Amino acid sequence: MDLLNTLLEIQDLDLRKSEIEKQSASIPEQKKAIVATLKKDKLAYEALNTQQKEAEKLCKDLTHDTDKLRQQKAKIMIQSGETKDNSTYTKLIKEAESYDARVDDMESQFLEQLDKVEDIKKQKKDIAGQLKSMISKIEQDIKDLDLRHKNLVATLPETEAKRNELAKLVDEETLIHYDKVFQSKGGLRAVIVPITHDDSCGFCHLKLSAKDIASAAKGLGECLECGAFLHK
């Protein structure tokens, strides 16, 4: 096997390893994102719980206050029936009538809060259903991610073993230079690239000189701009 094809195979294995490591490294963040979605719905459910408790307390307070007003009105009506003074009687009747308006207002508020409680219960039921199905899906998604991570990691030894065998076929100086260039470009892109149809570097796309093209035509050249290996 010639040097160019050997290096291209090494590069393929390095790119495969980099992709495996990249995907493996991203799995914990994917898990966090999945759990965060569930947490968001749980917080929404808890917020509705708080709103329901507040609305139910307000209903209870309104009922208590309404009963209290009715009792106060009853006392006033008793007083009005016992008084013999017309002026006092008229004053007491007006006061009793004012209680009716307040009672009506409180009863309206009570009905509004009662409707709110029922609406919150419906929302809670919907979210509870979503949470139930979501928890099941999340558990499966996490299992799938764990299995994917396991399978990815399992392929690394074989990839590294093949790479080590091929590396023995390349002279040390060339291999060190290739490794340096590959890592300098982030280890995720091919650095052994063909010269494009318009005689440019396949990595940085800089127009190449005739000397660079001639060098690559012999087997393996180098882009003086980005350091990528070039071949025809």
C-alpha positions as CSV (number, residue, x, y, z in Angstrom):
1,M,0.0,0.0,0.0
2,D,1.5,3.4,-1.0
3,L,1.9,6.3,1.5
4,L,-1.1,8.3,0.2
5,N,-3.6,5.5,0.6
6,T,-2.2,4.5,3.9
7,L,-2.6,8.0,5.2
8,L,-6.0,8.3,3.8
9,E,-7.1,5.1,5.7
10,I,-5.5,6.5,8.9
11,Q,-7.4,9.7,8.4
12,D,-10.7,7.8,7.9
13,L,-10.1,6.0,11.2
14,D,-9.1,9.2,13.0
15,L,-12.2,11.0,11.7
16,R,-14.3,8.0,12.8
17,K,-12.7,8.1,16.3
18,S,-13.3,11.8,16.5
19,E,-16.9,11.5,15.6
20,I,-17.4,8.7,18.1
21,E,-15.8,10.8,20.8
22,K,-17.9,13.8,19.8
23,Q,-21.1,11.9,19.9
24,S,-20.2,10.2,23.2
25,A,-19.4,13.5,24.8
26,S,-22.7,15.0,23.6
27,I,-24.8,12.2,25.3
28,P,-24.8,13.6,28.8
29,E,-26.0,17.0,27.5
30,Q,-28.7,15.3,25.6
31,K,-29.8,13.5,28.8
32,K,-29.9,16.9,30.6
33,A,-32.0,18.4,27.9
34,I,-34.5,15.5,28.1
35,V,-34.8,15.8,31.9
36,A,-35.1,19.6,31.7
37,T,-38.2,19.2,29.5
38,L,-39.8,17.0,32.1
39,K,-38.7,19.4,34.9
40,K,-40.4,22.3,33.0
41,D,-43.8,20.5,33.0
42,K,-43.4,19.5,36.6
43,L,-42.9,23.1,37.6
44,A,-45.9,24.1,35.6
45,Y,-48.0,21.4,37.5
46,E,-46.7,22.7,40.8
47,A,-47.5,26.3,39.8
48,L,-51.1,25.2,39.0
49,N,-51.3,23.4,42.4
50,T,-50.3,26.7,44.1
51,Q,-52.9,28.6,42.1
52,Q,-55.6,26.1,42.9
53,K,-54.9,26.3,46.7
54,E,-55.0,30.1,46.5
55,A,-58.3,30.1,44.6
56,E,-59.8,27.5,47.0
57,K,-58.7,29.6,50.0
58,L,-60.3,32.7,48.5
59,C,-63.5,30.7,47.9
60,K,-63.5,29.7,51.6
61,D,-62.8,33.2,52.8
62,L,-65.5,34.7,50.5
63,T,-68.0,32.1,51.9
64,H,-67.0,33.0,55.4
65,D,-67.3,36.8,54.8
66,T,-70.6,36.4,53.0
67,D,-72.1,34.4,55.9
68,K,-70.8,37.1,58.2
69,L,-72.4,39.9,56.2
70,R,-75.7,38.0,56.2
71,Q,-75.6,37.6,60.0
72,Q,-74.9,41.3,60.4
73,K,-77.8,42.1,58.1
74,A,-80.1,39.9,60.1
75,K,-79.1,41.7,63.3
76,I,-79.8,45.0,61.7
77,M,-83.2,43.8,60.5
78,I,-84.0,42.7,64.0
79,Q,-83.0,46.1,65.3
80,S,-85.1,47.9,62.7
81,G,-88.1,45.8,63.7
82,E,-87.6,46.8,67.3
83,T,-87.0,50.5,66.9
84,K,-90.0,52.9,67.1
85,D,-88.0,55.9,65.7
86,N,-88.7,56.4,61.9
87,S,-85.4,58.1,61.4
88,T,-83.5,55.3,63.0
89,Y,-85.6,52.7,61.2
90,T,-84.9,54.3,57.8
91,K,-81.2,54.4,58.6
92,L,-81.1,50.7,59.6
93,I,-83.0,49.7,56.4
94,K,-80.5,51.6,54.2
95,E,-77.6,49.9,56.0
96,A,-79.2,46.5,55.5
97,E,-79.7,47.2,51.8
98,S,-76.0,48.1,51.5
99,Y,-75.1,44.6,52.8
100,D,-77.1,43.1,49.9
101,A,-74.8,44.8,47.3
102,R,-71.7,43.6,49.2
103,V,-73.1,40.1,49.4
104,D,-73.9,40.1,45.6
105,D,-70.3,41.3,44.9
106,M,-68.8,38.6,47.0
107,E,-71.0,35.9,45.5
108,S,-69.9,37.0,42.0
109,Q,-66.2,36.8,43.2
110,F,-67.0,33.3,44.6
111,L,-68.4,32.1,41.3
112,E,-65.4,33.5,39.4
113,Q,-62.9,31.7,41.8
114,L,-65.0,28.5,41.6
115,D,-64.7,28.6,37.8
116,K,-61.0,29.3,38.1
117,V,-60.6,26.2,40.4
118,E,-62.4,24.0,37.8
119,D,-60.2,25.4,35.0
120,I,-57.0,24.8,37.0
121,K,-58.2,21.2,37.7
122,K,-58.6,20.6,34.0
123,Q,-55.2,22.0,33.2
124,K,-53.7,19.9,35.9
125,K,-55.4,16.8,34.4
126,D,-54.0,17.6,31.0
127,I,-50.4,18.1,32.3
128,A,-50.6,15.0,34.4
129,G,-51.5,13.0,31.3
130,Q,-48.6,14.6,29.4
131,L,-46.2,13.9,32.3
132,K,-47.2,10.3,32.4
133,S,-46.6,9.7,28.7
134,M,-43.5,11.9,28.8
135,I,-41.9,10.0,31.7
136,S,-42.3,6.8,29.8
137,K,-40.8,8.3,26.7
138,I,-37.9,9.9,28.6
139,E,-37.0,6.6,30.3
140,Q,-36.9,5.0,26.9
141,D,-34.9,7.8,25.3
142,I,-32.3,7.7,28.1
143,K,-32.0,3.9,27.7
144,D,-31.5,4.4,24.0
145,L,-28.8,7.0,24.6
146,D,-27.0,4.7,27.1
147,L,-27.1,1.9,24.6
148,R,-25.8,4.2,21.8
149,H,-23.0,5.4,24.1
150,K,-22.1,1.8,24.9
151,N,-22.1,0.8,21.3
152,L,-20.0,3.8,20.3
153,V,-17.4,3.2,23.0
154,A,-17.3,-0.5,22.1
155,T,-16.1,0.4,18.5
156,L,-13.1,2.4,19.7
157,P,-10.6,-0.4,20.5
158,E,-11.0,-1.9,17.1
159,T,-10.7,1.5,15.4
160,E,-7.6,2.3,17.4
161,A,-6.1,-1.1,16.7
162,K,-6.5,-0.7,13.0
163,R,-5.1,2.8,13.2
164,N,-2.0,1.6,15.1
165,E,-1.3,-1.2,12.5
166,L,-1.5,1.3,9.6
167,A,0.7,3.8,11.5
168,K,3.5,1.3,11.4
169,L,3.6,1.6,7.6
170,V,4.3,5.3,7.7
171,D,7.6,6.9,8.5
172,E,7.7,8.7,11.8
173,E,8.4,12.2,10.5
174,T,5.4,12.1,8.1
175,L,3.1,10.6,10.8
176,I,4.1,13.3,13.3
177,H,3.5,16.0,10.8
178,Y,0.1,14.5,9.8
179,D,-0.9,14.2,13.5
180,K,0.1,17.8,14.1
181,V,-1.9,19.1,11.2
182,F,-4.9,16.9,11.9
183,Q,-5.1,18.1,15.6
184,S,-4.5,21.7,14.6
185,K,-7.6,21.7,12.5
186,G,-9.7,20.4,15.4
187,G,-9.6,16.7,14.5
188,L,-13.0,16.8,12.8
189,R,-12.1,17.6,9.2
190,A,-10.0,15.8,6.6
191,V,-6.6,17.4,6.2
192,I,-5.5,15.1,3.4
193,V,-7.5,16.6,0.5
194,P,-7.5,16.6,-3.3
195,I,-6.7,19.6,-5.4
196,T,-9.9,21.0,-6.7
197,H,-10.8,21.3,-10.4
198,D,-9.7,24.9,-10.4
199,D,-6.3,24.1,-8.9
200,S,-7.2,25.2,-5.4
201,C,-6.5,23.6,-2.0
202,G,-9.4,21.3,-1.0
203,F,-9.1,22.5,2.6
204,C,-8.6,26.3,2.5
205,H,-9.5,26.8,-1.2
206,L,-6.5,29.0,-1.8
207,K,-5.3,29.0,-5.4
208,L,-2.2,26.8,-5.6
209,S,1.1,27.5,-7.4
210,A,2.4,25.3,-10.2
211,K,5.1,24.0,-7.9
212,D,2.5,22.9,-5.3
213,I,0.5,21.2,-7.9
214,A,3.5,19.4,-9.3
215,S,4.5,18.3,-5.9
216,A,1.0,16.8,-5.2
217,A,1.1,15.1,-8.6
218,K,4.0,13.1,-7.5
219,G,2.0,11.6,-4.6
220,L,1.6,13.9,-1.7
221,G,2.1,17.7,-1.6
222,E,1.4,20.4,1.0
223,C,-0.6,23.6,1.0
224,L,1.8,26.4,2.2
225,E,-1.2,28.4,3.4
226,C,-3.0,26.0,5.7
227,G,-0.6,23.0,5.9
228,A,-3.1,20.5,4.6
229,F,-1.7,17.5,2.6
230,L,-2.6,17.6,-1.1
231,H,-3.1,14.9,-3.7
232,K,-4.3,14.7,-7.2
